[in-house]
Amino acid sequence: MSEPLPSRAKELQATSRSNLKVAVGLLTVHTTLSTHMFKLGLTEWQDCRLFGDEKEESEHTVSHCPALACKGTEPWDVCS
Ligand SMILES: [Zn+2]
């Protein structure tokens, strides 16, 4: 495992708690994304709620979902 980057640590310390929650949730897959809710037995579907194109997983949400293609470079960015 590589050493922590001081510059990255400072960036994370300056990030809001709510944004960190989103980022950690996406990285650990402990989110309200459909695939996780399905595994917990809390929903009957796994498809993307925004586009219905693929399973709603972290990678899909951050990198592949056409419905989020206009979003910024951070997972919590929202376009108007
Ligand atoms: Zn999608």
PDB file of the backbone (N, CA, C, O) and the ligand in Angstrom, with CONECT records:
HET     ZN  A 101       1
ATOM      1  N   MET A   1       0.843  -1.180   0.000  1.00  0.00           N
ATOM      2  CA  MET A   1       0.000   0.000   0.000  1.00  0.00           C
ATOM      3  C   MET A   1       0.881   1.235   0.000  1.00  0.00           C
ATOM      4  O   MET A   1       1.866   1.310   0.735  1.00  0.00           O
ATOM      5  N   SER A   2       0.523   2.193  -0.823  1.00  0.00           N
ATOM      6  CA  SER A   2       1.330   3.406  -0.907  1.00  0.00           C
ATOM      7  C   SER A   2       1.063   4.330   0.289  1.00  0.00           C
ATOM      8  O   SER A   2       0.057   4.212   0.988  1.00  0.00           O
ATOM      9  N   GLU A   3       1.994   5.235   0.484  1.00  0.00           N
ATOM     10  CA  GLU A   3       1.889   6.189   1.592  1.00  0.00           C
ATOM     11  C   GLU A   3       0.826   7.238   1.283  1.00  0.00           C
ATOM     12  O   GLU A   3       0.598   7.553   0.115  1.00  0.00           O
ATOM     13  N   PRO A   4       0.172   7.786   2.306  1.00  0.00           N
ATOM     14  CA  PRO A   4      -0.796   8.859   2.067  1.00  0.00           C
ATOM     15  C   PRO A   4      -0.100  10.094   1.493  1.00  0.00           C
ATOM     16  O   PRO A   4       1.044  10.393   1.836  1.00  0.00           O
ATOM     17  N   LEU A   5      -0.800  10.793   0.627  1.00  0.00           N
ATOM     18  CA  LEU A   5      -0.266  12.016   0.047  1.00  0.00           C
ATOM     19  C   LEU A   5      -0.700  13.209   0.901  1.00  0.00           C
ATOM     20  O   LEU A   5      -1.899  13.423   1.082  1.00  0.00           O
ATOM     21  N   PRO A   6       0.250  13.991   1.433  1.00  0.00           N
ATOM     22  CA  PRO A   6      -0.124  15.150   2.255  1.00  0.00           C
ATOM     23  C   PRO A   6      -1.042  16.113   1.506  1.00  0.00           C
ATOM     24  O   PRO A   6      -1.964  16.667   2.105  1.00  0.00           O
ATOM     25  N   SER A   7      -0.815  16.320   0.232  1.00  0.00           N
ATOM     26  CA  SER A   7      -1.663  17.252  -0.518  1.00  0.00           C
ATOM     27  C   SER A   7      -3.091  16.709  -0.636  1.00  0.00           C
ATOM     28  O   SER A   7      -4.053  17.474  -0.579  1.00  0.00           O
ATOM     29  N   ARG A   8      -3.226  15.408  -0.797  1.00  0.00           N
ATOM     30  CA  ARG A   8      -4.562  14.807  -0.890  1.00  0.00           C
ATOM     31  C   ARG A   8      -5.269  14.879   0.469  1.00  0.00           C
ATOM     32  O   ARG A   8      -6.474  15.119   0.544  1.00  0.00           O
ATOM     33  N   ALA A   9      -4.493  14.666   1.540  1.00  0.00           N
ATOM     34  CA  ALA A   9      -5.065  14.754   2.887  1.00  0.00           C
ATOM     35  C   ALA A   9      -5.615  16.156   3.148  1.00  0.00           C
ATOM     36  O   ALA A   9      -6.703  16.303   3.705  1.00  0.00           O
ATOM     37  N   LYS A  10      -4.860  17.191   2.744  1.00  0.00           N
ATOM     38  CA  LYS A  10      -5.339  18.571   2.932  1.00  0.00           C
ATOM     39  C   LYS A  10      -6.594  18.818   2.111  1.00  0.00           C
ATOM     40  O   LYS A  10      -7.517  19.491   2.571  1.00  0.00           O
ATOM     41  N   GLU A  11      -6.634  18.282   0.906  1.00  0.00           N
ATOM     42  CA  GLU A  11      -7.813  18.453   0.052  1.00  0.00           C
ATOM     43  C   GLU A  11      -9.038  17.815   0.702  1.00  0.00           C
ATOM     44  O   GLU A  11     -10.120  18.401   0.703  1.00  0.00           O
ATOM     45  N   LEU A  12      -8.869  16.624   1.250  1.00  0.00           N
ATOM     46  CA  LEU A  12      -9.987  15.936   1.893  1.00  0.00           C
ATOM     47  C   LEU A  12     -10.439  16.648   3.163  1.00  0.00           C
ATOM     48  O   LEU A  12     -11.632  16.691   3.467  1.00  0.00           O
ATOM     49  N   GLN A  13      -9.472  17.214   3.912  1.00  0.00           N
ATOM     50  CA  GLN A  13      -9.825  17.952   5.124  1.00  0.00           C
ATOM     51  C   GLN A  13     -10.616  19.211   4.808  1.00  0.00           C
ATOM     52  O   GLN A  13     -11.389  19.687   5.640  1.00  0.00           O
ATOM     53  N   ALA A  14     -10.429  19.752   3.614  1.00  0.00           N
ATOM     54  CA  ALA A  14     -11.146  20.959   3.212  1.00  0.00           C
ATOM     55  C   ALA A  14     -12.495  20.639   2.570  1.00  0.00           C
ATOM     56  O   ALA A  14     -13.262  21.547   2.249  1.00  0.00           O
ATOM     57  N   THR A  15     -12.782  19.365   2.384  1.00  0.00           N
ATOM     58  CA  THR A  15     -14.027  18.944   1.750  1.00  0.00           C
ATOM     59  C   THR A  15     -15.132  18.844   2.797  1.00  0.00           C
ATOM     60  O   THR A  15     -14.887  18.437   3.933  1.00  0.00           O
ATOM     61  N   SER A  16     -16.333  19.214   2.412  1.00  0.00           N
ATOM     62  CA  SER A  16     -17.446  19.167   3.370  1.00  0.00           C
ATOM     63  C   SER A  16     -17.755  17.725   3.772  1.00  0.00           C
ATOM     64  O   SER A  16     -17.477  16.776   3.039  1.00  0.00           O
ATOM     65  N   ARG A  17     -18.332  17.599   4.945  1.00  0.00           N
ATOM     66  CA  ARG A  17     -18.691  16.278   5.471  1.00  0.00           C
ATOM     67  C   ARG A  17     -19.671  15.560   4.536  1.00  0.00           C
ATOM     68  O   ARG A  17     -19.550  14.354   4.320  1.00  0.00           O
ATOM     69  N   SER A  18     -20.619  16.280   3.993  1.00  0.00           N
ATOM     70  CA  SER A  18     -21.604  15.643   3.110  1.00  0.00           C
ATOM     71  C   SER A  18     -20.949  15.150   1.823  1.00  0.00           C
ATOM     72  O   SER A  18     -21.296  14.079   1.325  1.00  0.00           O
ATOM     73  N   ASN A  19     -20.002  15.921   1.279  1.00  0.00           N
ATOM     74  CA  ASN A  19     -19.310  15.472   0.071  1.00  0.00           C
ATOM     75  C   ASN A  19     -18.422  14.267   0.365  1.00  0.00           C
ATOM     76  O   ASN A  19     -18.326  13.348  -0.448  1.00  0.00           O
ATOM     77  N   LEU A  20     -17.772  14.273   1.530  1.00  0.00           N
ATOM     78  CA  LEU A  20     -16.948  13.121   1.909  1.00  0.00           C
ATOM     79  C   LEU A  20     -17.810  11.867   2.057  1.00  0.00           C
ATOM     80  O   LEU A  20     -17.390  10.769   1.694  1.00  0.00           O
ATOM     81  N   LYS A  21     -19.012  12.041   2.590  1.00  0.00           N
ATOM     82  CA  LYS A  21     -19.925  10.908   2.751  1.00  0.00           C
ATOM     83  C   LYS A  21     -20.237  10.294   1.388  1.00  0.00           C
ATOM     84  O   LYS A  21     -20.246   9.071   1.244  1.00  0.00           O
ATOM     85  N   VAL A  22     -20.490  11.131   0.396  1.00  0.00           N
ATOM     86  CA  VAL A  22     -20.777  10.638  -0.955  1.00  0.00           C
ATOM     87  C   VAL A  22     -19.568   9.895  -1.519  1.00  0.00           C
ATOM     88  O   VAL A  22     -19.701   8.795  -2.054  1.00  0.00           O
ATOM     89  N   ALA A  23     -18.386  10.504  -1.395  1.00  0.00           N
ATOM     90  CA  ALA A  23     -17.175   9.903  -1.949  1.00  0.00           C
ATOM     91  C   ALA A  23     -16.854   8.565  -1.283  1.00  0.00           C
ATOM     92  O   ALA A  23     -16.562   7.587  -1.971  1.00  0.00           O
ATOM     93  N   VAL A  24     -16.906   8.517   0.036  1.00  0.00           N
ATOM     94  CA  VAL A  24     -16.612   7.272   0.759  1.00  0.00           C
ATOM     95  C   VAL A  24     -17.667   6.213   0.437  1.00  0.00           C
ATOM     96  O   VAL A  24     -17.345   5.035   0.287  1.00  0.00           O
ATOM     97  N   GLY A  25     -18.917   6.636   0.332  1.00  0.00           N
ATOM     98  CA  GLY A  25     -19.979   5.700  -0.025  1.00  0.00           C
ATOM     99  C   GLY A  25     -19.754   5.082  -1.384  1.00  0.00           C
ATOM    100  O   GLY A  25     -19.943   3.879  -1.561  1.00  0.00           O
ATOM    101  N   LEU A  26     -19.350   5.894  -2.349  1.00  0.00           N
ATOM    102  CA  LEU A  26     -19.096   5.369  -3.693  1.00  0.00           C
ATOM    103  C   LEU A  26     -17.885   4.434  -3.701  1.00  0.00           C
ATOM    104  O   LEU A  26     -17.884   3.416  -4.394  1.00  0.00           O
ATOM    105  N   LEU A  27     -16.868   4.782  -2.935  1.00  0.00           N
ATOM    106  CA  LEU A  27     -15.660   3.946  -2.901  1.00  0.00           C
ATOM    107  C   LEU A  27     -15.898   2.616  -2.178  1.00  0.00           C
ATOM    108  O   LEU A  27     -15.366   1.584  -2.586  1.00  0.00           O
ATOM    109  N   THR A  28     -16.681   2.639  -1.126  1.00  0.00           N
ATOM    110  CA  THR A  28     -16.899   1.434  -0.330  1.00  0.00           C
ATOM    111  C   THR A  28     -18.156   0.668  -0.752  1.00  0.00           C
ATOM    112  O   THR A  28     -18.421  -0.426  -0.254  1.00  0.00           O
ATOM    113  N   VAL A  29     -18.919   1.247  -1.666  1.00  0.00           N
ATOM    114  CA  VAL A  29     -20.163   0.676  -2.178  1.00  0.00           C
ATOM    115  C   VAL A  29     -21.243   0.603  -1.093  1.00  0.00           C
ATOM    116  O   VAL A  29     -22.232  -0.111  -1.257  1.00  0.00           O
ATOM    117  N   HIS A  30     -21.068   1.315  -0.018  1.00  0.00           N
ATOM    118  CA  HIS A  30     -22.099   1.402   1.005  1.00  0.00           C
ATOM    119  C   HIS A  30     -22.875   2.700   0.783  1.00  0.00           C
ATOM    120  O   HIS A  30     -22.670   3.700   1.472  1.00  0.00           O
ATOM    121  N   THR A  31     -23.756   2.648  -0.186  1.00  0.00           N
ATOM    122  CA  THR A  31     -24.523   3.821  -0.597  1.00  0.00           C
ATOM    123  C   THR A  31     -25.976   3.417  -0.773  1.00  0.00           C
ATOM    124  O   THR A  31     -26.360   2.277  -0.514  1.00  0.00           O
ATOM    125  N   THR A  32     -26.762   4.365  -1.214  1.00  0.00           N
ATOM    126  CA  THR A  32     -28.160   4.052  -1.527  1.00  0.00           C
ATOM    127  C   THR A  32     -28.327   3.721  -3.006  1.00  0.00           C
ATOM    128  O   THR A  32     -29.442   3.772  -3.524  1.00  0.00           O
ATOM    129  N   LEU A  33     -27.237   3.382  -3.692  1.00  0.00           N
ATOM    130  CA  LEU A  33     -27.348   2.950  -5.086  1.00  0.00           C
ATOM    131  C   LEU A  33     -28.153   1.651  -5.138  1.00  0.00           C
ATOM    132  O   LEU A  33     -28.121   0.841  -4.211  1.00  0.00           O
ATOM    133  N   SER A  34     -28.871   1.475  -6.241  1.00  0.00           N
ATOM    134  CA  SER A  34     -29.804   0.357  -6.358  1.00  0.00           C
ATOM    135  C   SER A  34     -29.162  -1.005  -6.132  1.00  0.00           C
ATOM    136  O   SER A  34     -29.771  -1.871  -5.505  1.00  0.00           O
ATOM    137  N   THR A  35     -27.949  -1.213  -6.627  1.00  0.00           N
ATOM    138  CA  THR A  35     -27.334  -2.535  -6.456  1.00  0.00           C
ATOM    139  C   THR A  35     -27.112  -2.865  -4.977  1.00  0.00           C
ATOM    140  O   THR A  35     -27.285  -4.010  -4.561  1.00  0.00           O
ATOM    141  N   HIS A  36     -26.730  -1.865  -4.194  1.00  0.00           N
ATOM    142  CA  HIS A  36     -26.521  -2.101  -2.763  1.00  0.00           C
ATOM    143  C   HIS A  36     -27.857  -2.318  -2.054  1.00  0.00           C
ATOM    144  O   HIS A  36     -27.986  -3.211  -1.217  1.00  0.00           O
ATOM    145  N   MET A  37     -28.841  -1.498  -2.394  1.00  0.00           N
ATOM    146  CA  MET A  37     -30.169  -1.651  -1.785  1.00  0.00           C
ATOM    147  C   MET A  37     -30.774  -3.010  -2.147  1.00  0.00           C
ATOM    148  O   MET A  37     -31.472  -3.618  -1.335  1.00  0.00           O
ATOM    149  N   PHE A  38     -30.504  -3.487  -3.374  1.00  0.00           N
ATOM    150  CA  PHE A  38     -30.985  -4.799  -3.799  1.00  0.00           C
ATOM    151  C   PHE A  38     -30.337  -5.904  -2.951  1.00  0.00           C
ATOM    152  O   PHE A  38     -31.011  -6.832  -2.505  1.00  0.00           O
ATOM    153  N   LYS A  39     -29.025  -5.791  -2.739  1.00  0.00           N
ATOM    154  CA  LYS A  39     -28.317  -6.789  -1.924  1.00  0.00           C
ATOM    155  C   LYS A  39     -28.856  -6.839  -0.495  1.00  0.00           C
ATOM    156  O   LYS A  39     -28.852  -7.890   0.146  1.00  0.00           O
ATOM    157  N   LEU A  40     -29.314  -5.698  -0.012  1.00  0.00           N
ATOM    158  CA  LEU A  40     -29.870  -5.629   1.346  1.00  0.00           C
ATOM    159  C   LEU A  40     -31.334  -6.046   1.385  1.00  0.00           C
ATOM    160  O   LEU A  40     -31.934  -6.120   2.457  1.00  0.00           O
ATOM    161  N   GLY A  41     -31.910  -6.320   0.213  1.00  0.00           N
ATOM    162  CA  GLY A  41     -33.311  -6.725   0.138  1.00  0.00           C
ATOM    163  C   GLY A  41     -34.271  -5.560   0.302  1.00  0.00           C
ATOM    164  O   GLY A  41     -35.431  -5.757   0.664  1.00  0.00           O
ATOM    165  N   LEU A  42     -33.797  -4.346   0.038  1.00  0.00           N
ATOM    166  CA  LEU A  42     -34.617  -3.155   0.241  1.00  0.00           C
ATOM    167  C   LEU A  42     -35.240  -2.623  -1.045  1.00  0.00           C
ATOM    168  O   LEU A  42     -36.027  -1.678  -1.009  1.00  0.00           O
ATOM    169  N   THR A  43     -34.891  -3.228  -2.182  1.00  0.00           N
ATOM    170  CA  THR A  43     -35.502  -2.849  -3.450  1.00  0.00           C
ATOM    171  C   THR A  43     -35.539  -4.078  -4.351  1.00  0.00           C
ATOM    172  O   THR A  43     -34.830  -5.056  -4.113  1.00  0.00           O
ATOM    173  N   GLU A  44     -36.371  -4.018  -5.384  1.00  0.00           N
ATOM    174  CA  GLU A  44     -36.501  -5.155  -6.285  1.00  0.00           C
ATOM    175  C   GLU A  44     -35.759  -4.943  -7.601  1.00  0.00           C
ATOM    176  O   GLU A  44     -35.735  -5.840  -8.444  1.00  0.00           O
ATOM    177  N   TRP A  45     -35.153  -3.774  -7.792  1.00  0.00           N
ATOM    178  CA  TRP A  45     -34.459  -3.507  -9.046  1.00  0.00           C
ATOM    179  C   TRP A  45     -33.019  -3.082  -8.773  1.00  0.00           C
ATOM    180  O   TRP A  45     -32.684  -2.597  -7.692  1.00  0.00           O
ATOM    181  N   GLN A  46     -32.180  -3.278  -9.788  1.00  0.00           N
ATOM    182  CA  GLN A  46     -30.781  -2.890  -9.693  1.00  0.00           C
ATOM    183  C   GLN A  46     -30.394  -1.890 -10.776  1.00  0.00           C
ATOM    184  O   GLN A  46     -29.286  -1.354 -10.766  1.00  0.00           O
ATOM    185  N   ASP A  47     -31.313  -1.639 -11.712  1.00  0.00           N
ATOM    186  CA  ASP A  47     -30.971  -0.780 -12.839  1.00  0.00           C
ATOM    187  C   ASP A  47     -30.858   0.679 -12.412  1.00  0.00           C
ATOM    188  O   ASP A  47     -31.432   1.106 -11.410  1.00  0.00           O
ATOM    189  N   CYS A  48     -30.107   1.415 -13.198  1.00  0.00           N
ATOM    190  CA  CYS A  48     -29.902   2.844 -12.984  1.00  0.00           C
ATOM    191  C   CYS A  48     -31.244   3.557 -12.978  1.00  0.00           C
ATOM    192  O   CYS A  48     -32.019   3.442 -13.927  1.00  0.00           O
ATOM    193  N   ARG A  49     -31.519   4.297 -11.904  1.00  0.00           N
ATOM    194  CA  ARG A  49     -32.779   5.018 -11.794  1.00  0.00           C
ATOM    195  C   ARG A  49     -32.832   6.248 -12.692  1.00  0.00           C
ATOM    196  O   ARG A  49     -33.911   6.767 -12.977  1.00  0.00           O
ATOM    197  N   LEU A  50     -31.669   6.714 -13.138  1.00  0.00           N
ATOM    198  CA  LEU A  50     -31.638   7.913 -13.970  1.00  0.00           C
ATOM    199  C   LEU A  50     -31.783   7.597 -15.446  1.00  0.00           C
ATOM    200  O   LEU A  50     -32.424   8.353 -16.177  1.00  0.00           O
ATOM    201  N   PHE A  51     -31.203   6.499 -15.896  1.00  0.00           N
ATOM    202  CA  PHE A  51     -31.185   6.212 -17.324  1.00  0.00           C
ATOM    203  C   PHE A  51     -31.660   4.799 -17.627  1.00  0.00           C
ATOM    204  O   PHE A  51     -32.061   4.521 -18.757  1.00  0.00           O
ATOM    205  N   GLY A  52     -31.625   3.895 -16.647  1.00  0.00           N
ATOM    206  CA  GLY A  52     -32.090   2.535 -16.852  1.00  0.00           C
ATOM    207  C   GLY A  52     -31.228   1.723 -17.791  1.00  0.00           C
ATOM    208  O   GLY A  52     -31.671   0.705 -18.323  1.00  0.00           O
ATOM    209  N   ASP A  53     -30.006   2.162 -17.997  1.00  0.00           N
ATOM    210  CA  ASP A  53     -29.147   1.541 -18.994  1.00  0.00           C
ATOM    211  C   ASP A  53     -28.318   0.378 -18.468  1.00  0.00           C
ATOM    212  O   ASP A  53     -28.046  -0.565 -19.211  1.00  0.00           O
ATOM    213  N   GLU A  54     -27.920   0.422 -17.229  1.00  0.00           N
ATOM    214  CA  GLU A  54     -27.064  -0.612 -16.635  1.00  0.00           C
ATOM    215  C   GLU A  54     -27.405  -0.731 -15.157  1.00  0.00           C
ATOM    216  O   GLU A  54     -28.247   0.002 -14.638  1.00  0.00           O
ATOM    217  N   LYS A  55     -26.736  -1.668 -14.488  1.00  0.00           N
ATOM    218  CA  LYS A  55     -26.886  -1.745 -13.039  1.00  0.00           C
ATOM    219  C   LYS A  55     -26.381  -0.443 -12.416  1.00  0.00           C
ATOM    220  O   LYS A  55     -25.375   0.116 -12.855  1.00  0.00           O
ATOM    221  N   GLU A  56     -27.074   0.022 -11.412  1.00  0.00           N
ATOM    222  CA  GLU A  56     -26.700   1.263 -10.734  1.00  0.00           C
ATOM    223  C   GLU A  56     -25.628   0.973  -9.694  1.00  0.00           C
ATOM    224  O   GLU A  56     -25.918   0.794  -8.511  1.00  0.00           O
ATOM    225  N   GLU A  57     -24.369   0.929 -10.164  1.00  0.00           N
ATOM    226  CA  GLU A  57     -23.213   0.683  -9.311  1.00  0.00           C
ATOM    227  C   GLU A  57     -22.364   1.952  -9.260  1.00  0.00           C
ATOM    228  O   GLU A  57     -22.580   2.886 -10.032  1.00  0.00           O
ATOM    229  N   SER A  58     -21.409   1.974  -8.351  1.00  0.00           N
ATOM    230  CA  SER A  58     -20.560   3.163  -8.197  1.00  0.00           C
ATOM    231  C   SER A  58     -19.872   3.537  -9.501  1.00  0.00           C
ATOM    232  O   SER A  58     -19.929   4.692  -9.921  1.00  0.00           O
ATOM    233  N   GLU A  59     -19.226   2.577 -10.142  1.00  0.00           N
ATOM    234  CA  GLU A  59     -18.482   2.880 -11.363  1.00  0.00           C
ATOM    235  C   GLU A  59     -19.409   3.430 -12.444  1.00  0.00           C
ATOM    236  O   GLU A  59     -19.072   4.386 -13.143  1.00  0.00           O
ATOM    237  N   HIS A  60     -20.576   2.812 -12.568  1.00  0.00           N
ATOM    238  CA  HIS A  60     -21.535   3.297 -13.559  1.00  0.00           C
ATOM    239  C   HIS A  60     -21.936   4.741 -13.256  1.00  0.00           C
ATOM    240  O   HIS A  60     -21.953   5.588 -14.149  1.00  0.00           O
ATOM    241  N   THR A  61     -22.253   5.011 -12.004  1.00  0.00           N
ATOM    242  CA  THR A  61     -22.720   6.336 -11.608  1.00  0.00           C
ATOM    243  C   THR A  61     -21.649   7.394 -11.825  1.00  0.00           C
ATOM    244  O   THR A  61     -21.944   8.484 -12.314  1.00  0.00           O
ATOM    245  N   VAL A  62     -20.429   7.086 -11.470  1.00  0.00           N
ATOM    246  CA  VAL A  62     -19.350   8.072 -11.564  1.00  0.00           C
ATOM    247  C   VAL A  62     -18.808   8.199 -12.988  1.00  0.00           C
ATOM    248  O   VAL A  62     -18.462   9.299 -13.419  1.00  0.00           O
ATOM    249  N   SER A  63     -18.730   7.089 -13.721  1.00  0.00           N
ATOM    250  CA  SER A  63     -17.992   7.115 -14.980  1.00  0.00           C
ATOM    251  C   SER A  63     -18.788   6.861 -16.248  1.00  0.00           C
ATOM    252  O   SER A  63     -18.362   7.290 -17.320  1.00  0.00           O
ATOM    253  N   HIS A  64     -19.920   6.184 -16.174  1.00  0.00           N
ATOM    254  CA  HIS A  64     -20.541   5.736 -17.418  1.00  0.00           C
ATOM    255  C   HIS A  64     -21.973   6.193 -17.658  1.00  0.00           C
ATOM    256  O   HIS A  64     -22.439   6.131 -18.795  1.00  0.00           O
ATOM    257  N   CYS A  65     -22.673   6.638 -16.658  1.00  0.00           N
ATOM    258  CA  CYS A  65     -24.096   6.940 -16.830  1.00  0.00           C
ATOM    259  C   CYS A  65     -24.298   8.138 -17.765  1.00  0.00           C
ATOM    260  O   CYS A  65     -23.806   9.229 -17.475  1.00  0.00           O
ATOM    261  N   PRO A  66     -25.013   7.952 -18.880  1.00  0.00           N
ATOM    262  CA  PRO A  66     -25.271   9.066 -19.789  1.00  0.00           C
ATOM    263  C   PRO A  66     -26.063  10.187 -19.128  1.00  0.00           C
ATOM    264  O   PRO A  66     -25.921  11.349 -19.507  1.00  0.00           O
ATOM    265  N   ALA A  67     -26.881   9.858 -18.159  1.00  0.00           N
ATOM    266  CA  ALA A  67     -27.682  10.876 -17.488  1.00  0.00           C
ATOM    267  C   ALA A  67     -26.814  11.814 -16.650  1.00  0.00           C
ATOM    268  O   ALA A  67     -27.238  12.925 -16.334  1.00  0.00           O
ATOM    269  N   LEU A  68     -25.627  11.387 -16.293  1.00  0.00           N
ATOM    270  CA  LEU A  68     -24.732  12.201 -15.474  1.00  0.00           C
ATOM    271  C   LEU A  68     -23.532  12.703 -16.267  1.00  0.00           C
ATOM    272  O   LEU A  68     -22.583  13.220 -15.678  1.00  0.00           O
ATOM    273  N   ALA A  69     -23.554  12.564 -17.579  1.00  0.00           N
ATOM    274  CA  ALA A  69     -22.405  12.928 -18.408  1.00  0.00           C
ATOM    275  C   ALA A  69     -22.071  14.414 -18.316  1.00  0.00           C
ATOM    276  O   ALA A  69     -20.925  14.795 -18.557  1.00  0.00           O
ATOM    277  N   CYS A  70     -23.028  15.251 -17.978  1.00  0.00           N
ATOM    278  CA  CYS A  70     -22.762  16.693 -17.907  1.00  0.00           C
ATOM    279  C   CYS A  70     -22.229  17.107 -16.555  1.00  0.00           C
ATOM    280  O   CYS A  70     -21.924  18.283 -16.356  1.00  0.00           O
ATOM    281  N   LYS A  71     -22.105  16.189 -15.623  1.00  0.00           N
ATOM    282  CA  LYS A  71     -21.660  16.524 -14.275  1.00  0.00           C
ATOM    283  C   LYS A  71     -20.181  16.887 -14.257  1.00  0.00           C
ATOM    284  O   LYS A  71     -19.452  16.618 -15.213  1.00  0.00           O
ATOM    285  N   GLY A  72     -19.753  17.493 -13.174  1.00  0.00           N
ATOM    286  CA  GLY A  72     -18.379  17.931 -13.024  1.00  0.00           C
ATOM    287  C   GLY A  72     -17.436  16.767 -12.781  1.00  0.00           C
ATOM    288  O   GLY A  72     -17.788  15.605 -12.986  1.00  0.00           O
ATOM    289  N   THR A  73     -16.250  17.096 -12.346  1.00  0.00           N
ATOM    290  CA  THR A  73     -15.213  16.090 -12.182  1.00  0.00           C
ATOM    291  C   THR A  73     -15.285  15.374 -10.833  1.00  0.00           C
ATOM    292  O   THR A  73     -14.612  14.361 -10.645  1.00  0.00           O
ATOM    293  N   GLU A  74     -16.079  15.874  -9.898  1.00  0.00           N
ATOM    294  CA  GLU A  74     -16.207  15.238  -8.597  1.00  0.00           C
ATOM    295  C   GLU A  74     -17.572  14.565  -8.505  1.00  0.00           C
ATOM    296  O   GLU A  74     -18.529  15.050  -9.109  1.00  0.00           O
ATOM    297  N   PRO A  75     -17.690  13.468  -7.773  1.00  0.00           N
ATOM    298  CA  PRO A  75     -18.956  12.746  -7.715  1.00  0.00           C
ATOM    299  C   PRO A  75     -20.117  13.577  -7.187  1.00  0.00           C
ATOM    300  O   PRO A  75     -21.270  13.277  -7.496  1.00  0.00           O
ATOM    301  N   TRP A  76     -19.849  14.597  -6.410  1.00  0.00           N
ATOM    302  CA  TRP A  76     -20.914  15.380  -5.818  1.00  0.00           C
ATOM    303  C   TRP A  76     -21.259  16.628  -6.652  1.00  0.00           C
ATOM    304  O   TRP A  76     -22.173  17.373  -6.298  1.00  0.00           O
ATOM    305  N   ASP A  77     -20.539  16.853  -7.745  1.00  0.00           N
ATOM    306  CA  ASP A  77     -20.826  18.003  -8.596  1.00  0.00           C
ATOM    307  C   ASP A  77     -22.171  17.827  -9.284  1.00  0.00           C
ATOM    308  O   ASP A  77     -22.555  16.719  -9.661  1.00  0.00           O
ATOM    309  N   VAL A  78     -22.855  18.905  -9.436  1.00  0.00           N
ATOM    310  CA  VAL A  78     -24.162  18.886 -10.091  1.00  0.00           C
ATOM    311  C   VAL A  78     -24.186  19.993 -11.139  1.00  0.00           C
ATOM    312  O   VAL A  78     -23.742  21.111 -10.878  1.00  0.00           O
ATOM    313  N   CYS A  79     -24.697  19.688 -12.305  1.00  0.00           N
ATOM    314  CA  CYS A  79     -24.819  20.742 -13.314  1.00  0.00           C
ATOM    315  C   CYS A  79     -26.238  21.273 -13.302  1.00  0.00           C
ATOM    316  O   CYS A  79     -27.179  20.585 -12.905  1.00  0.00           O
ATOM    317  N   SER A  80     -26.366  22.472 -13.732  1.00  0.00           N
ATOM    318  CA  SER A  80     -27.695  23.099 -13.705  1.00  0.00           C
ATOM    319  C   SER A  80     -28.425  22.885 -15.019  1.00  0.00           C
ATOM    320  O   SER A  80     -29.557  23.343 -15.177  1.00  0.00           O
TER     321      SER A  80
HETATM  322 ZN    ZN A 101     -27.228   5.233 -15.814  1.00  0.00          ZN2+
END
